[in-house]
Amino acid sequence: MSTPELRALEGRIEELEARLKFPRMMNPRELCDFLGISEALLYEWKRKGDAPPAIHFSERSVRYDLYSVMEWAKRKEVGGQA
């Protein structure tokens, strides 16, 4: 198996592991745990308009769809090609 194929397989395994570990609909704290960031950084990204897509059920109830967040993160990738 070639190196790009191995990288793709590793990426898919990581994606599947994340789907098992984190709930489909995450609250802000769970999102930060998933991304490995602080809540302060999340709110900074929100102020700049560069945060993951959110679902607002009410003014005080915000959730983040795991699959949408993963797609958002993939669009942020830079490089990675050999």
C-alpha positions as CSV (number, residue, x, y, z in Angstrom):
1,M,0.0,0.0,0.0
2,S,1.4,3.4,-0.9
3,T,2.0,6.3,1.5
4,P,-1.0,8.4,0.2
5,E,-3.3,5.3,0.6
6,L,-2.0,4.7,4.1
7,R,-2.7,8.4,5.0
8,A,-6.2,8.2,3.6
9,L,-6.8,5.0,5.6
10,E,-5.4,6.5,8.8
11,G,-7.7,9.6,8.2
12,R,-10.7,7.4,7.8
13,I,-9.9,5.4,10.9
14,E,-9.5,8.7,12.9
15,E,-12.9,9.9,11.5
16,L,-14.6,6.7,12.6
17,E,-13.1,6.8,16.0
18,A,-14.2,10.4,16.5
19,R,-17.8,9.4,15.5
20,L,-17.8,6.7,18.2
21,K,-16.3,8.9,20.9
22,F,-18.3,12.1,20.5
23,P,-22.0,12.6,20.3
24,R,-23.6,13.5,16.9
25,M,-24.9,16.8,18.4
26,M,-22.2,18.5,20.5
27,N,-22.6,21.4,22.9
28,P,-19.8,24.1,22.9
29,R,-17.8,22.4,25.5
30,E,-17.9,19.0,23.7
31,L,-17.0,20.8,20.5
32,C,-13.9,22.3,22.1
33,D,-12.9,18.9,23.5
34,F,-13.3,17.5,20.0
35,L,-11.2,20.2,18.4
36,G,-8.7,20.4,21.2
37,I,-9.2,24.1,21.8
38,S,-10.3,26.4,24.6
39,E,-13.8,27.9,24.8
40,A,-12.2,31.3,24.6
41,L,-10.7,30.4,21.2
42,L,-14.0,29.1,20.0
43,Y,-15.7,32.4,20.9
44,E,-12.8,34.4,19.3
45,W,-13.4,32.4,16.0
46,K,-17.1,33.1,16.3
47,R,-16.4,36.9,16.6
48,K,-14.2,36.7,13.5
49,G,-16.9,34.7,11.6
50,D,-14.6,31.7,11.2
51,A,-16.2,29.1,13.6
52,P,-17.7,25.8,12.8
53,P,-21.3,25.9,11.7
54,A,-23.7,26.0,14.6
55,I,-27.4,25.0,15.1
56,H,-29.3,27.5,17.3
57,F,-32.3,25.8,18.8
58,S,-32.8,28.9,21.0
59,E,-30.8,31.8,22.2
60,R,-29.2,29.6,24.9
61,S,-29.2,26.3,23.2
62,V,-26.5,25.9,20.6
63,R,-25.3,22.6,19.1
64,Y,-22.7,21.6,16.6
65,D,-23.3,18.6,14.3
66,L,-20.2,16.3,14.4
67,Y,-20.3,15.6,10.7
68,S,-20.6,19.3,9.7
69,V,-17.7,20.1,12.1
70,M,-15.6,17.4,10.5
71,E,-16.3,18.8,7.0
72,W,-15.5,22.3,8.2
73,A,-12.2,21.1,9.6
74,K,-11.3,19.3,6.4
75,R,-11.8,22.6,4.5
76,K,-9.2,24.1,6.9
77,E,-6.5,21.6,6.0
78,V,-3.4,22.9,4.4
79,G,-0.8,20.7,2.7
80,G,-0.7,17.1,3.7
81,Q,0.3,16.0,0.2
82,A,3.7,14.5,-0.4
